[in-house]
Amino acid sequence: MRIIDRYIGITIISSIVTVLIVLVAIFSFFAFIEQLEDIGRGTYGIVQVIFFVLLTLPSLIYRLFPMAALIGALIAFGTMMRNGEITVVRCVGVPKYRIVYSVLKAGMFVVAVAMLIGELMAPPAERFARDFRNLALNDRITPSSDHGFWARDGNSYINIQQVLPGNQVMDVYIYEFDADNRLRRSTHAERAHYRKSQGKWILEGISQTEFKGMEVSRRSLEKATWDSELKPDLISLVTINPEDLSMWNLYKYSRFLRSNGQSPQRYDHALWVRASYPLVTAMMVVLAVPMVMRATRTTTVGQSILFGGLIGLGFHLLDQAAGHLGTVYDWPPLLSATGPAMLVSIAALGLLATTR
């Protein structure tokens, strides 16, 4: 059985890698074409475009792994079926579920590689890519909103207009409220930088307004320290999509939002999607077995690619729809994130159970 496991595993893994290379090349080309529109802005040229696309490859590989796993497994297993190899294995007494186990072992190896890329390589590469692109375009890291980056820290609301490299920010507005939600102090700092040795922000160019009943007082300060739970690493997380963050960063930022009375649903959803990723990829590989066994011997490689692509696209659309519906209707993130994965699992196991 070790020989059979090794042969099936090598065949499936090599097919998945080949499909993944093709998919990454196609999607990278479209990403390259999209970035060409910004050439000429700032210092953003063709070299910077190529570098940016290369930096986003780990995230692209991670997102394409489930589709590549399904298409690659369909091609590999379909080829073995058409060559009669699976039939010979079945004739010598190897049961169907033992073949599925061999396929699943190959799938788990693929899942392990995908998780290493998605958790260790993709998040820092994606963050560096976004920072690199924004700095090349306009010398600053632009928050996701046109009105800057908003956050809550206890009874204070913070607005940061510009995020600079080196733990620096520009145009910081801090609105402090009392226990009765009355504005107590409004502070504007022209710039701020984070001093790691003290664990505090240093505000510079400060204009401050205090409200005490009917009295309003104003003052200006050249420099002051600001102790806040809003650290530079949390600010940097907002400059990239939650889907491109690691599970640890998603958990950390979700906890920060929850501790400040804000809804972390978007980040919780992304966290559970990441957690269900191994199940989705493994089930995509397993799904190829009943699909091939149910197909006729005249099924071509092109048809297998088409079927796999349609299923992968359908899963992606379903996953996106579940995320948006979960946000709109306030569904539990666990349900909206793992629902599509569970449907794929049920479909794969159901087809497998009814396949001879």
C-alpha positions in Angstrom: 0.0 0.0 0.0 2.9 2.3 0.5 3.8 2.1 -3.2 0.2 2.9 -4.1 0.0 5.8 -1.6 3.3 7.2 -2.9 2.2 6.9 -6.6 -1.2 8.4 -6.0 0.3 11.2 -3.8 3.0 12.1 -6.3 0.6 12.1 -9.2 -1.9 14.3 -7.5 0.6 16.7 -5.9 2.5 17.2 -9.2 -0.8 17.9 -11.0 -1.9 20.4 -8.3 1.4 22.2 -8.5 1.2 22.4 -12.3 -2.4 23.8 -12.2 -1.4 26.2 -9.5 1.5 27.6 -11.5 -0.8 28.1 -14.5 -3.5 29.8 -12.4 -1.0 32.1 -10.6 0.5 33.1 -14.0 -2.9 34.0 -15.4 -4.0 36.0 -12.4 -0.6 37.7 -12.0 -0.8 38.8 -15.6 -4.2 40.4 -14.9 -2.8 42.0 -11.7 0.1 43.4 -13.7 -2.2 44.9 -16.4 -4.3 46.5 -13.7 -1.3 48.1 -12.1 -0.2 49.6 -15.4 -2.8 52.3 -15.0 -0.9 53.9 -12.2 2.5 54.1 -13.9 3.7 57.6 -13.9 2.2 58.6 -10.6 5.0 59.6 -8.2 7.9 57.2 -8.6 5.7 54.3 -9.6 7.2 52.8 -12.8 7.4 49.4 -14.5 10.0 48.1 -12.1 7.9 49.0 -9.1 4.8 47.3 -10.8 6.8 44.1 -11.3 8.1 44.2 -7.7 4.5 44.8 -6.3 3.1 41.9 -8.3 5.9 39.6 -7.1 5.2 40.6 -3.5 1.5 39.7 -3.8 2.2 36.2 -5.2 2.1 34.5 -1.7 -1.4 35.8 -1.1 -2.5 34.9 -4.6 -1.1 31.4 -4.2 -2.9 31.0 -0.9 -6.3 32.1 -2.3 -6.0 29.9 -5.4 -4.9 26.7 -3.6 -8.5 25.3 -3.1 -9.4 25.8 -6.8 -6.0 24.4 -7.9 -6.4 21.4 -5.5 -9.8 20.5 -7.1 -8.7 21.0 -10.7 -5.4 19.2 -10.2 -7.0 16.3 -8.4 -9.6 16.0 -11.1 -6.9 15.9 -13.8 -4.6 13.5 -12.0 -7.4 11.1 -10.8 -9.1 11.3 -14.1 -5.9 10.4 -15.9 -5.4 7.4 -13.7 -9.0 6.3 -14.3 -8.7 6.5 -18.1 -5.4 4.6 -18.0 -7.0 1.9 -16.0 -4.7 2.3 -13.0 -7.4 2.8 -10.5 -9.4 -0.1 -11.9 -6.3 -2.4 -11.5 -5.9 -1.2 -7.9 -9.6 -1.9 -7.2 -9.3 -5.4 -8.8 -6.5 -6.5 -6.5 -8.8 -5.9 -3.5 -8.1 -2.3 -2.5 -11.4 -0.8 -1.3 -12.7 2.6 -2.4 -12.2 4.2 1.0 -8.5 3.1 1.0 -8.0 4.9 -2.3 -9.8 8.0 -0.8 -7.4 7.8 2.1 -4.4 7.9 -0.3 -5.9 10.9 -2.0 -6.6 12.6 1.3 -3.0 12.1 2.5 -1.8 14.0 -0.6 -4.4 16.6 0.1 -3.3 17.1 3.6 0.3 17.7 2.4 -1.0 20.3 0.0 -3.0 21.9 2.9 0.1 22.0 5.1 2.1 23.8 2.4 -0.8 26.2 1.7 -1.1 27.1 5.5 2.6 27.8 5.8 2.4 30.1 2.8 -0.8 31.8 4.0 0.2 32.3 7.6 3.9 32.9 7.5 4.7 34.4 4.0 1.6 36.0 2.6 0.7 38.5 5.4 4.1 40.3 5.7 4.6 40.2 2.0 1.1 41.7 1.4 1.7 44.4 4.0 5.0 45.3 2.5 3.5 45.3 -1.0 0.8 47.8 0.0 3.2 50.0 1.8 5.7 50.0 -1.1 3.0 50.8 -3.6 1.4 53.6 -1.6 4.8 55.2 -0.8 5.8 55.0 -4.5 2.5 56.7 -5.5 2.3 59.5 -3.0 5.0 59.0 -0.2 2.4 58.0 2.4 0.3 55.0 3.4 -3.3 55.8 2.7 -6.0 54.6 5.1 -8.9 52.7 3.6 -11.3 55.6 4.1 -11.1 59.1 2.4 -11.8 60.5 5.9 -8.7 58.8 7.3 -8.5 56.0 9.9 -11.0 56.0 12.8 -10.6 54.0 16.0 -11.9 54.0 19.5 -9.8 53.7 22.6 -11.9 53.6 25.8 -13.9 56.9 25.9 -11.7 58.5 23.2 -12.3 58.6 19.5 -9.2 58.9 17.2 -9.0 60.0 13.7 -5.6 59.7 11.8 -5.4 61.3 8.3 -2.1 59.9 7.2 0.0 56.9 8.1 3.8 57.2 7.4 6.5 54.6 7.5 8.6 54.3 10.7 5.7 54.3 13.2 4.7 57.9 12.3 1.3 59.4 11.6 0.1 62.9 10.5 -2.9 65.0 11.4 -4.1 63.2 14.5 -7.5 64.1 16.1 -8.4 62.9 19.5 -11.9 63.4 20.9 -12.2 62.5 24.6 -15.6 62.0 26.2 -16.7 61.6 29.8 -18.9 58.8 31.3 -22.0 60.7 30.2 -20.8 60.9 26.6 -20.1 64.6 26.8 -17.2 66.0 24.9 -14.5 66.8 27.4 -11.4 67.5 25.3 -10.5 67.9 21.7 -6.9 67.5 20.6 -5.2 68.0 17.3 -1.6 67.0 16.7 0.2 67.9 13.4 2.2 64.7 13.7 3.1 61.9 16.1 5.6 59.1 16.3 5.6 56.0 18.5 8.5 55.6 21.0 9.0 51.9 21.7 11.2 52.4 24.7 8.3 54.1 26.5 5.4 52.3 24.8 3.8 55.7 24.2 3.1 58.1 21.4 4.9 61.5 21.2 2.5 64.2 19.9 3.9 67.3 18.2 2.4 70.6 17.2 -0.6 70.2 19.5 -3.8 72.4 19.6 -6.1 71.4 22.4 -9.6 72.6 23.4 -11.1 71.7 26.8 -14.8 71.9 27.7 -15.8 72.4 31.3 -19.5 73.1 31.6 -20.1 76.4 29.8 -16.4 77.3 29.8 -14.1 76.6 26.9 -10.4 76.9 27.1 -7.7 76.6 24.4 -4.0 76.0 24.6 -1.1 75.0 22.4 1.7 72.6 23.2 4.9 71.9 21.3 5.1 68.3 22.5 3.3 65.8 24.8 3.1 62.1 25.4 0.0 60.1 24.6 -0.6 56.7 26.2 -3.0 54.7 24.0 -3.9 51.0 23.4 -3.8 51.9 19.7 -0.3 50.6 18.7 1.4 51.0 15.3 1.0 47.3 14.5 -2.8 47.7 14.9 -2.9 50.8 12.7 -0.9 48.9 10.0 -3.5 46.1 9.9 -6.1 48.5 8.6 -4.1 49.4 5.5 -4.7 45.8 4.1 -7.7 43.7 3.7 -8.7 41.3 6.6 -8.6 38.4 4.1 -4.8 39.0 3.7 -4.0 39.0 7.5 -2.8 36.0 9.4 -5.0 34.3 12.0 -3.0 35.8 14.9 -3.3 39.4 13.6 -7.0 38.9 12.9 -7.5 37.6 16.5 -5.4 40.5 17.9 -7.3 43.2 16.1 -10.7 41.6 16.7 -9.9 41.5 20.4 -8.9 45.2 20.3 -12.2 46.2 18.6 -14.2 44.1 21.1 -12.5 45.6 24.1 -13.4 49.1 22.8 -17.1 48.3 22.2 -16.8 48.1 18.4 -18.1 45.3 16.2 -15.3 42.9 15.1 -17.6 41.0 12.8 -15.6 41.6 9.6 -12.4 40.4 11.2 -14.1 37.5 13.0 -15.5 36.4 9.7 -12.1 36.5 8.1 -10.6 34.6 11.1 -13.1 31.8 10.8 -12.6 31.6 7.0 -8.9 31.1 7.7 -9.7 28.5 10.3 -11.9 26.5 7.9 -9.4 26.8 5.0 -7.7 23.4 5.6 -11.1 21.7 5.6 -12.1 23.4 2.3 -8.9 22.5 0.5 -8.9 18.9 1.8 -12.6 18.4 0.7 -11.9 19.9 -2.7 -9.3 17.1 -3.2 -11.7 14.4 -1.9 -14.5 15.8 -4.1 -12.5 14.9 -7.2 -12.8 11.2 -6.4 -16.5 10.7 -6.7 -16.7 13.2 -9.6 -14.2 11.1 -11.6 -15.7 7.8 -10.7 -19.1 9.0 -11.8 -17.8 10.3 -15.1 -17.5 8.3 -18.2 -14.3 7.2 -19.8 -14.8 9.8 -22.6 -14.5 12.7 -20.2 -11.6 14.8 -21.4 -9.0 16.8 -19.5 -10.6 20.0 -20.7 -13.9 18.9 -19.3 -12.3 18.2 -16.0 -10.7 21.6 -15.9 -14.1 23.2 -16.8 -16.0 21.3 -14.1 -13.3 22.1 -11.5 -13.2 25.7 -12.5 -17.0 26.1 -12.3 -17.1 24.4 -8.9 -14.2 26.5 -7.6 -15.8 29.7 -8.9 -19.2 28.7 -7.5 -17.6 28.1 -4.0 -15.8 31.5 -4.2 -19.1 33.3 -5.1 -21.0 31.5 -2.3 -18.3 32.3 0.2 -18.3 36.0 -0.7 -22.1 36.1 -0.6 -22.2 34.4 2.8 -19.7 37.0 4.1 -21.8 40.0 2.8 -25.1 38.5 4.0 -23.6 37.8 7.4 -22.5 41.4 7.8 -25.9 42.8 6.6 -28.1 40.5 8.7 -25.6 40.2 11.6 -25.2 36.4 11.4 -22.7 34.8 13.7 -19.3 34.9 12.0 -18.9 31.2 12.7 -22.0 30.4 10.6 -21.3 32.8 7.7 -17.6 31.8 7.4 -17.8 28.0 7.8 -21.2 27.5 6.1 -19.8 27.2 2.6 -17.0 24.9 3.8 -19.6 22.6 5.5 -21.7 22.5 2.3 -18.6 21.5 0.3 -17.8 18.8 2.9 -21.4 17.4 2.9 -21.4 17.4 -0.9 -18.1 15.6 -1.1 -19.0 13.0 1.5 -22.5 12.5 0.1 -21.2 11.9 -3.4 -18.5 9.6 -2.1 -21.0 7.5 -0.1 -23.2 7.0 -3.1 -20.4 6.2 -5.5 -19.5 2.6 -6.2 
